[in-house]
Amino acid sequence: MRKTLRAFLLVSFLAAAGLGLGIWSGHFLGLIRFHMALGALFALTLFALATLSGFRGASLRRVVTLLALSVAVFALGIAQTNLMPGSWHWLVRLFHFGLGIAAVRQGLALAVGLGAKAALPAAKGPASIN
């Protein structure tokens, strides 16, 4: 499950980021809805990864951070076109791109930690010296 979520995270981020940069440059303007769908998939994958990590005992701080990032990425993606229209809109685009990078880094870090926790053997109680 961890590898599947990690793959979805990477593919959806790379596809959305590449398409987003193309849209930003004035190309692919007809694919904005597809870009938004990829962003929604990315945000849902972050949410699923955070939820799974929380149930598997990951750091509460990291889980809450990733949940907040998933909501922020989704909300900013939906509201982006209405924020600061005009010549300063590039700041919103830059913030949106940076937030996506921060989210994917946090998600990958949590996915790696999730794999490390799964690889650890279960504790058997205190060790005794005979």
C-alpha positions in Angstrom: 0.0 0.0 0.0 2.8 2.4 0.9 4.5 1.9 -2.5 1.3 2.4 -4.3 0.6 5.6 -2.5 4.1 6.8 -3.0 3.8 6.1 -6.8 0.5 7.9 -7.0 2.0 10.8 -5.1 5.0 11.1 -7.4 3.1 10.6 -10.7 0.3 13.0 -9.8 2.8 15.6 -8.6 5.1 15.4 -11.6 2.2 15.4 -14.0 0.4 18.3 -12.3 3.6 20.3 -11.9 4.7 19.8 -15.5 1.2 20.6 -16.8 1.0 23.6 -14.4 4.3 25.0 -15.7 3.0 24.6 -19.2 -0.2 26.4 -18.4 1.8 29.2 -16.6 3.8 29.7 -19.7 0.7 30.1 -21.8 0.7 26.7 -23.4 -1.9 23.9 -22.6 -4.5 26.4 -21.5 -7.2 24.0 -22.7 -6.0 21.4 -20.1 -6.7 23.5 -16.9 -9.5 21.1 -15.8 -7.2 18.1 -16.3 -4.5 19.9 -14.2 -7.1 20.5 -11.5 -8.1 16.8 -11.5 -4.4 15.8 -11.2 -4.1 18.3 -8.3 -7.2 16.8 -6.6 -5.7 13.3 -7.0 -2.4 14.6 -5.5 -4.3 16.1 -2.5 -6.3 12.9 -2.0 -3.2 10.9 -2.1 -1.5 13.1 0.5 -4.6 12.7 2.7 -4.6 8.9 2.3 -0.9 8.7 3.1 -1.3 10.9 6.2 -4.3 8.8 7.4 -2.5 5.5 6.9 0.6 6.8 8.6 -1.5 8.0 11.5 -3.0 4.6 12.0 0.5 3.0 11.7 1.9 5.1 14.5 3.7 7.9 12.7 4.5 11.1 14.4 1.3 13.1 15.1 3.0 16.3 14.2 4.0 15.0 10.7 0.5 13.5 10.2 -1.2 16.7 11.1 1.2 18.7 8.9 0.5 16.5 5.9 -3.2 16.7 6.5 -3.1 20.5 6.6 -0.9 20.6 3.5 -3.3 18.3 1.6 -6.2 20.6 2.5 -4.2 23.8 1.7 -3.1 22.4 -1.7 -6.6 21.5 -2.7 -8.1 24.8 -1.4 -5.5 26.9 -3.1 -5.9 25.0 -6.3 -9.6 25.7 -6.4 -9.3 29.3 -5.4 -6.2 30.2 -7.3 -7.8 31.9 -10.3 -9.7 34.4 -8.0 -6.7 35.4 -5.9 -4.9 38.6 -6.8 -5.9 38.8 -10.4 -3.8 41.1 -12.5 -0.1 41.6 -12.8 0.7 40.3 -9.3 -1.0 36.9 -9.9 2.4 35.3 -10.6 3.0 35.4 -6.8 -0.1 33.2 -6.2 1.2 30.8 -8.9 4.6 30.7 -7.3 3.1 30.1 -3.9 0.9 27.3 -5.3 4.0 25.7 -6.9 6.0 26.0 -3.7 3.2 24.6 -1.6 3.0 21.6 -3.9 6.8 21.0 -3.6 6.6 21.3 0.2 3.6 18.8 0.2 5.4 16.2 -1.9 8.5 16.4 0.2 6.5 16.0 3.4 4.5 13.1 1.8 7.6 11.3 0.6 9.3 11.7 4.0 6.2 10.2 5.7 6.1 7.3 3.1 9.7 6.5 3.8 9.1 6.6 7.5 6.0 4.4 7.1 8.2 1.8 5.3 10.8 1.9 8.1 8.2 1.4 10.8 6.7 -1.6 8.9 10.2 -3.1 8.6 10.8 -3.0 12.4 10.1 -6.2 14.3 7.5 -6.0 17.1 8.8 -5.4 20.6 8.6 -8.4 22.8 8.8 -6.6 26.1 11.7 -5.9 28.4 14.8 -7.8 27.9 15.9 -10.1 30.7 19.4 -11.1 31.7 19.8 -14.8 32.7 
